[in-house]
Each structure stands twice: as C-alpha cells, then as structure tokens.
Amino acid sequence: MAFEEAPYSFPEPSPWWLRGLAIFMSVMCVGMIFQVLSGVMTPIWMDAIPDDYNEIEAYPVDGTQEEIDNWTANEIFWSQTIEYIDGLENMLFYSVIYGIVLLFLSLISIPVLWSGNRNLGLKITSLWFIIYVISQVHLVSMLYLDVGLYPDYDFGSEAGGERIPDFIESISLLVSVVQILFCNTILFAFLALVYSKTKTKTNFDIPSGFHNPPPSQD
C-alpha cells in the first residue's frame, strides 16, 4: 500500500497590498495636482512683476551721487532677479507637462489597483515610477545646470564675491542628488515588495522530511 503526500495549497495574496498601493498613488495624485497648479500659477504671478526697475523706484535725476549709486546697484540687482525668473519659466513648463502625465497615470492606476487587477495595475504604477524618476532628474538638472539655484548675485569682495554662492549651490546639488536616490530607492523597494507579496504562488507537493513510506506488506 503506497502513501502519497497531500498537495500543499498556498493562501491567496492579501488584496490589501494592491489597495495599499492604490492609497499611496492617491496621495501622490494630490502631490501632482499641486505641482500642476504651481507650474501654471507661478508664471502668471511672474508676469505681474514689473521688468523695469523704474516702475518700482524712479531714477533720482536730481539726487545725490550716493542716491544715484544706490539706485544703480538696486537696478542691477532687480535686472538679475528678472532674468532669473524668466529662466524659471522653461523649467516650470516641463514641470507642468510631467505633472499632467503623472496625474493621468495615477488617476488610472487607483481604480485598477483597488479592483485587484494586479498585472495592469502594477504595469501602470511601474510606468508612473519610471516617468517620476526621469522628471526629478530632468528638473533638478535644469535647475542647477541651466537656471541656477538663485540669480548670479555678486555680493562683493568683502562677502566672497560669487565663490560663497557657488559653494552653497554645489552643496545644494549634492543634497538634491542624495535625496533623489534615497527617496526613489524607498519607492522602488515598496513597489518591489508589492510585486512580491501579490504574486500568486503555484501549488506543489512538499516531500516529507520526517516520515518515510512504510515498507510494503507484500
């Protein structure tokens, strides 16, 4: 008489892994809405700022030399600020484009994940993650390499000229890169965990390591 091991059945994955990811995407969706609104409203606010410093403070035609020098210094400061603001508009344009695409993907993924459609839900979420990482790298690169962290102010020789601002900008760039790597590593780990926990395991026979089949009675 032969004995056979009963096949071992794995429990079904918990639906709350996908639902938890759907909740996370809902939170990110809110962030994308703020990104789009910020990218749209900021240029409108920028356009309301006068380009000509004369509109803020009239040139002191009959002023003293000290007043004229102060006005000239302020006018240079203002021109540098306006030039920097104009440079931000291109970066904000890309920020809005990325925000709209990510918002669209996150809105699609939420009901799909909540319904338990693992394959489609994780594909959409993975695509969202890839575009999200690309957007962060692209926007940070534009900010530091094209626009700059702040205008190219010259604080004078007594204040270190442009060396101190350049040093601060380099440190800020390093911090931004580390932040991108750290945050996206956590997101990737969370996504990989959901992939693993929602994967349907196959049934198979587990051989017993403690009992041998009894000897034949024949």
Secondary structure as UniProt FT lines:
FT   HELIX           16..47
FT   HELIX           53..55
FT   TURN            61..62
FT   HELIX           65..114
FT   TURN            115..116
FT   HELIX           118..141
FT   HELIX           142..147
FT   HELIX           157..159
FT   TURN            160..162
FT   HELIX           163..197
//
